Amino acid sequence: MTVDYTIEQFIEEFEEAQTPDAKQEVMLRLLDSDIDLVDNKELLIEYKAQIADLREQINIEEDIKINDLIDKGLMSLYTCTKSVNEFIEGNQYYVKVDDARAKYIEVFGEVPEALVDYINSIKPLIWIVTDNGIGTLKYKVLVKDFDFSQHFNKQ
């Protein structure tokens, strides 16, 4: 016996979803269901707009946080020496290096023998700040697929 997905279930799940991604997942579930989308077009347009508004608000908050970190001197300026992904050679970018390994060493002082290999394997998280042009919101990109030191020099 299959239970049909109803528009009421969709509305409840959408309202309970906490993030734009979770709300989008609920929308995708609706699209995969047998619910007549034409009859619910206005509702779907409204919920799609809510997702867009939430994403925009999150982006604005992220921009404010990034500007605050820059203003407090918690991000360093780097120059891209070799283009990679969306980062262009010669351009300068603010960078935040989150070195968890150094924090562990600072906390432990002398690292316990059982944790030496684990702590030595921890690589720093590197966030590069970029935007889509003058007057646009800043956002952070996590360096995952390239060797940061091969492409950037600190100023």
TIZAGU-307675 format. One record per residue (C-alpha): residue in three letters; residue number from 1; chain; x, y, z. Coordinates in nm, 4 decimals. Each point is the difference from the previous one (the first is absolute). Layout:
BEGIN
bado:Ala; torpa:NUM; lovex:A; u:X; v:Y; w:Z $
...
***
This chain:
BEGIN
bado:Met; torpa:1; lovex:A; u:0.0000; v:0.0000; w:0.0000 $
bado:Thr; torpa:2; lovex:A; u:0.1450; v:0.3363; w:-0.0989 $
bado:Val; torpa:3; lovex:A; u:-0.0820; v:0.3203; w:0.1801 $
bado:Asp; torpa:4; lovex:A; u:-0.0691; v:0.2926; w:-0.2291 $
bado:Tyr; torpa:5; lovex:A; u:0.1909; v:0.3195; w:0.0602 $
bado:Thr; torpa:6; lovex:A; u:-0.2400; v:0.2871; w:0.0563 $
bado:Ile; torpa:7; lovex:A; u:0.0295; v:0.3726; w:-0.0450 $
bado:Glu; torpa:8; lovex:A; u:-0.0661; v:0.0354; w:0.3730 $
bado:Gln; torpa:9; lovex:A; u:0.3006; v:-0.2221; w:0.0779 $
bado:Phe; torpa:10; lovex:A; u:0.2088; v:0.2076; w:-0.2358 $
bado:Ile; torpa:11; lovex:A; u:-0.1049; v:0.3258; w:0.1662 $
bado:Glu; torpa:12; lovex:A; u:0.0729; v:-0.1397; w:0.3465 $
bado:Glu; torpa:13; lovex:A; u:0.3424; v:-0.1353; w:-0.1018 $
bado:Phe; torpa:14; lovex:A; u:0.0872; v:0.3242; w:-0.1789 $
bado:Glu; torpa:15; lovex:A; u:-0.0908; v:0.2123; w:0.3007 $
bado:Glu; torpa:16; lovex:A; u:0.2012; v:-0.2281; w:0.2341 $
bado:Ala; torpa:17; lovex:A; u:0.3116; v:0.0002; w:-0.2210 $
bado:Gln; torpa:18; lovex:A; u:0.2625; v:0.2244; w:0.1568 $
bado:Thr; torpa:19; lovex:A; u:0.2382; v:0.0780; w:-0.2861 $
bado:Pro; torpa:20; lovex:A; u:-0.0395; v:0.0971; w:-0.3647 $
bado:Asp; torpa:21; lovex:A; u:0.1550; v:-0.3341; w:-0.0997 $
bado:Ala; torpa:22; lovex:A; u:-0.2470; v:-0.1913; w:0.2179 $
bado:Lys; torpa:23; lovex:A; u:-0.2889; v:0.1990; w:-0.1472 $
bado:Gln; torpa:24; lovex:A; u:0.1280; v:-0.0700; w:-0.3500 $
bado:Glu; torpa:25; lovex:A; u:0.0169; v:-0.3719; w:0.0833 $
bado:Val; torpa:26; lovex:A; u:-0.3678; v:0.0126; w:0.1002 $
bado:Met; torpa:27; lovex:A; u:-0.0788; v:0.1732; w:-0.3306 $
bado:Leu; torpa:28; lovex:A; u:0.1807; v:-0.2763; w:-0.1891 $
bado:Arg; torpa:29; lovex:A; u:-0.1992; v:-0.2619; w:0.1907 $
bado:Leu; torpa:30; lovex:A; u:-0.3162; v:0.1793; w:-0.1126 $
bado:Leu; torpa:31; lovex:A; u:0.1160; v:-0.0037; w:-0.3621 $
bado:Asp; torpa:32; lovex:A; u:0.0559; v:-0.3769; w:0.0251 $
bado:Ser; torpa:33; lovex:A; u:-0.3499; v:-0.0528; w:0.1393 $
bado:Asp; torpa:34; lovex:A; u:-0.3320; v:-0.0448; w:-0.1782 $
bado:Ile; torpa:35; lovex:A; u:-0.1325; v:0.3367; w:0.1198 $
bado:Asp; torpa:36; lovex:A; u:-0.1430; v:0.2127; w:-0.2811 $
bado:Leu; torpa:37; lovex:A; u:0.2479; v:0.2864; w:-0.0268 $
bado:Val; torpa:38; lovex:A; u:-0.2214; v:0.2072; w:-0.2283 $
bado:Asp; torpa:39; lovex:A; u:-0.2709; v:0.0226; w:0.2672 $
bado:Asn; torpa:40; lovex:A; u:0.2607; v:0.1132; w:0.2540 $
bado:Lys; torpa:41; lovex:A; u:0.2028; v:0.2331; w:-0.2230 $
bado:Glu; torpa:42; lovex:A; u:-0.0491; v:0.3136; w:0.2122 $
bado:Leu; torpa:43; lovex:A; u:0.1006; v:-0.1850; w:0.3159 $
bado:Leu; torpa:44; lovex:A; u:0.3157; v:-0.1320; w:-0.1659 $
bado:Ile; torpa:45; lovex:A; u:0.0924; v:0.3445; w:-0.1308 $
bado:Glu; torpa:46; lovex:A; u:-0.0442; v:0.1437; w:0.3498 $
bado:Tyr; torpa:47; lovex:A; u:0.2168; v:-0.2699; w:0.1611 $
bado:Lys; torpa:48; lovex:A; u:0.2664; v:0.0327; w:-0.2685 $
bado:Ala; torpa:49; lovex:A; u:0.0145; v:0.3729; w:0.0754 $
bado:Gln; torpa:50; lovex:A; u:0.0336; v:-0.0783; w:0.3727 $
bado:Ile; torpa:51; lovex:A; u:0.3010; v:-0.2211; w:-0.0734 $
bado:Ala; torpa:52; lovex:A; u:0.1590; v:0.2744; w:-0.2102 $
bado:Asp; torpa:53; lovex:A; u:-0.0635; v:0.2560; w:0.2768 $
bado:Leu; torpa:54; lovex:A; u:0.1567; v:-0.2294; w:0.2617 $
bado:Arg; torpa:55; lovex:A; u:0.3075; v:-0.0572; w:-0.2172 $
bado:Glu; torpa:56; lovex:A; u:0.0355; v:0.3740; w:-0.0564 $
bado:Gln; torpa:57; lovex:A; u:-0.0274; v:0.0700; w:0.3747 $
bado:Ile; torpa:58; lovex:A; u:0.2647; v:-0.2641; w:0.0749 $
bado:Asn; torpa:59; lovex:A; u:0.2273; v:0.1522; w:-0.2663 $
bado:Ile; torpa:60; lovex:A; u:-0.0439; v:0.3479; w:0.1490 $
bado:Glu; torpa:61; lovex:A; u:0.0809; v:-0.1313; w:0.3494 $
bado:Glu; torpa:62; lovex:A; u:0.3090; v:-0.1801; w:-0.1351 $
bado:Asp; torpa:63; lovex:A; u:0.1168; v:0.3234; w:-0.1674 $
bado:Ile; torpa:64; lovex:A; u:-0.0413; v:0.1886; w:0.3289 $
bado:Lys; torpa:65; lovex:A; u:0.2011; v:-0.2663; w:0.1885 $
bado:Ile; torpa:66; lovex:A; u:0.2776; v:0.0038; w:-0.2610 $
bado:Asn; torpa:67; lovex:A; u:0.0237; v:0.3804; w:0.0066 $
bado:Asp; torpa:68; lovex:A; u:0.0169; v:-0.0140; w:0.3801 $
bado:Leu; torpa:69; lovex:A; u:0.2879; v:-0.2529; w:-0.0124 $
bado:Ile; torpa:70; lovex:A; u:0.1835; v:0.2190; w:-0.2521 $
bado:Asp; torpa:71; lovex:A; u:-0.0576; v:0.3152; w:0.2085 $
bado:Lys; torpa:72; lovex:A; u:0.1320; v:-0.1762; w:0.3116 $
bado:Gly; torpa:73; lovex:A; u:0.3131; v:-0.1126; w:-0.1862 $
bado:Leu; torpa:74; lovex:A; u:-0.0877; v:-0.3691; w:0.0357 $
bado:Met; torpa:75; lovex:A; u:0.0502; v:-0.0670; w:-0.3711 $
bado:Ser; torpa:76; lovex:A; u:0.3263; v:0.0369; w:-0.1887 $
bado:Leu; torpa:77; lovex:A; u:0.0484; v:0.1398; w:-0.3466 $
bado:Tyr; torpa:78; lovex:A; u:0.1485; v:-0.2380; w:-0.2591 $
bado:Thr; torpa:79; lovex:A; u:0.0837; v:0.0418; w:-0.3678 $
bado:Cys; torpa:80; lovex:A; u:-0.0880; v:-0.2717; w:-0.2471 $
bado:Thr; torpa:81; lovex:A; u:0.3240; v:-0.0897; w:-0.1801 $
bado:Lys; torpa:82; lovex:A; u:-0.1465; v:-0.2662; w:-0.2287 $
bado:Ser; torpa:83; lovex:A; u:-0.3668; v:-0.0092; w:-0.1074 $
bado:Val; torpa:84; lovex:A; u:-0.2057; v:-0.2863; w:0.1374 $
bado:Asn; torpa:85; lovex:A; u:-0.3772; v:-0.0572; w:0.0010 $
bado:Glu; torpa:86; lovex:A; u:-0.1640; v:0.3440; w:0.0224 $
bado:Phe; torpa:87; lovex:A; u:0.3117; v:0.1680; w:0.1437 $
bado:Ile; torpa:88; lovex:A; u:0.1882; v:0.2178; w:-0.2493 $
bado:Glu; torpa:89; lovex:A; u:0.3751; v:0.0476; w:-0.0126 $
bado:Gly; torpa:90; lovex:A; u:0.1020; v:0.3424; w:0.1279 $
bado:Asn; torpa:91; lovex:A; u:-0.3194; v:0.0604; w:0.1977 $
bado:Gln; torpa:92; lovex:A; u:0.0063; v:0.0377; w:0.3764 $
bado:Tyr; torpa:93; lovex:A; u:-0.2280; v:-0.1955; w:0.2305 $
bado:Tyr; torpa:94; lovex:A; u:-0.0660; v:-0.0036; w:0.3714 $
bado:Val; torpa:95; lovex:A; u:0.0733; v:-0.3399; w:0.1502 $
bado:Lys; torpa:96; lovex:A; u:-0.0864; v:-0.1623; w:0.3327 $
bado:Val; torpa:97; lovex:A; u:0.2165; v:-0.2932; w:0.1035 $
bado:Asp; torpa:98; lovex:A; u:-0.1568; v:-0.2186; w:0.2677 $
bado:Asp; torpa:99; lovex:A; u:0.2920; v:-0.2071; w:0.1292 $
bado:Ala; torpa:100; lovex:A; u:-0.1596; v:-0.2596; w:0.2288 $
bado:Arg; torpa:101; lovex:A; u:0.3315; v:-0.1872; w:0.0264 $
bado:Ala; torpa:102; lovex:A; u:0.1709; v:0.3016; w:0.1557 $
bado:Lys; torpa:103; lovex:A; u:-0.2921; v:0.0422; w:0.2404 $
bado:Tyr; torpa:104; lovex:A; u:0.0303; v:-0.3639; w:0.1158 $
bado:Ile; torpa:105; lovex:A; u:0.3738; v:0.0429; w:0.0543 $
bado:Glu; torpa:106; lovex:A; u:-0.0621; v:0.3219; w:0.1930 $
bado:Val; torpa:107; lovex:A; u:-0.2566; v:-0.1691; w:0.2248 $
bado:Phe; torpa:108; lovex:A; u:0.2001; v:-0.3169; w:0.0627 $
bado:Gly; torpa:109; lovex:A; u:0.3440; v:0.1600; w:0.0166 $
bado:Glu; torpa:110; lovex:A; u:0.1740; v:-0.3309; w:-0.0454 $
bado:Val; torpa:111; lovex:A; u:-0.2211; v:-0.2179; w:-0.2177 $
bado:Pro; torpa:112; lovex:A; u:-0.0835; v:-0.3402; w:0.1528 $
bado:Glu; torpa:113; lovex:A; u:0.1680; v:-0.2874; w:-0.1870 $
bado:Ala; torpa:114; lovex:A; u:-0.3354; v:-0.1556; w:-0.0907 $
bado:Leu; torpa:115; lovex:A; u:-0.1063; v:0.3194; w:-0.1840 $
bado:Val; torpa:116; lovex:A; u:0.3233; v:0.0980; w:-0.1798 $
bado:Asp; torpa:117; lovex:A; u:-0.0863; v:-0.1633; w:-0.3345 $
bado:Tyr; torpa:118; lovex:A; u:-0.3571; v:0.1261; w:0.0112 $
bado:Ile; torpa:119; lovex:A; u:0.0955; v:0.3589; w:0.0822 $
bado:Asn; torpa:120; lovex:A; u:0.2798; v:0.0039; w:-0.2581 $
bado:Ser; torpa:121; lovex:A; u:-0.2498; v:-0.1088; w:-0.2668 $
bado:Ile; torpa:122; lovex:A; u:-0.2322; v:0.2959; w:0.0602 $
bado:Lys; torpa:123; lovex:A; u:0.0201; v:0.2548; w:-0.2787 $
bado:Pro; torpa:124; lovex:A; u:-0.1101; v:0.3604; w:0.0487 $
bado:Leu; torpa:125; lovex:A; u:-0.3327; v:0.1172; w:-0.1378 $
bado:Ile; torpa:126; lovex:A; u:0.0619; v:0.2859; w:-0.2411 $
bado:Trp; torpa:127; lovex:A; u:-0.2822; v:0.2362; w:-0.0917 $
bado:Ile; torpa:128; lovex:A; u:0.0456; v:0.2481; w:-0.2862 $
bado:Val; torpa:129; lovex:A; u:-0.2312; v:0.3004; w:-0.0199 $
bado:Thr; torpa:130; lovex:A; u:-0.1281; v:0.0978; w:-0.3406 $
bado:Asp; torpa:131; lovex:A; u:-0.2990; v:0.1724; w:-0.1573 $
bado:Asn; torpa:132; lovex:A; u:-0.1654; v:0.0431; w:-0.3376 $
bado:Gly; torpa:133; lovex:A; u:0.1256; v:0.3529; w:-0.0666 $
bado:Ile; torpa:134; lovex:A; u:-0.0104; v:0.3463; w:0.1501 $
bado:Gly; torpa:135; lovex:A; u:-0.3033; v:0.0546; w:0.2205 $
bado:Thr; torpa:136; lovex:A; u:-0.0865; v:-0.3689; w:0.0339 $
bado:Leu; torpa:137; lovex:A; u:-0.0077; v:-0.2067; w:0.3161 $
bado:Lys; torpa:138; lovex:A; u:0.3147; v:-0.1746; w:0.1182 $
bado:Tyr; torpa:139; lovex:A; u:0.0030; v:-0.3748; w:0.0618 $
bado:Lys; torpa:140; lovex:A; u:0.2558; v:-0.2565; w:0.1168 $
bado:Val; torpa:141; lovex:A; u:0.1290; v:-0.2899; w:-0.2090 $
bado:Leu; torpa:142; lovex:A; u:0.1596; v:-0.2961; w:0.1772 $
bado:Val; torpa:143; lovex:A; u:0.3242; v:-0.1138; w:-0.1667 $
bado:Lys; torpa:144; lovex:A; u:-0.0438; v:-0.3704; w:-0.0685 $
bado:Asp; torpa:145; lovex:A; u:0.1300; v:-0.0940; w:-0.3402 $
bado:Phe; torpa:146; lovex:A; u:0.3332; v:0.1802; w:-0.0349 $
bado:Asp; torpa:147; lovex:A; u:0.3197; v:0.0726; w:0.1914 $
bado:Phe; torpa:148; lovex:A; u:-0.0508; v:0.3493; w:0.1413 $
bado:Ser; torpa:149; lovex:A; u:0.3730; v:0.0730; w:0.0351 $
bado:Gln; torpa:150; lovex:A; u:0.0527; v:-0.0677; w:-0.3727 $
bado:His; torpa:151; lovex:A; u:-0.2438; v:0.2757; w:-0.0955 $
bado:Phe; torpa:152; lovex:A; u:0.0098; v:0.2698; w:0.2694 $
bado:Asn; torpa:153; lovex:A; u:0.2596; v:0.2152; w:0.1797 $
bado:Lys; torpa:154; lovex:A; u:-0.0668; v:0.1984; w:0.3167 $
bado:Gln; torpa:155; lovex:A; u:0.0381; v:0.3790; w:-0.0210 $
***
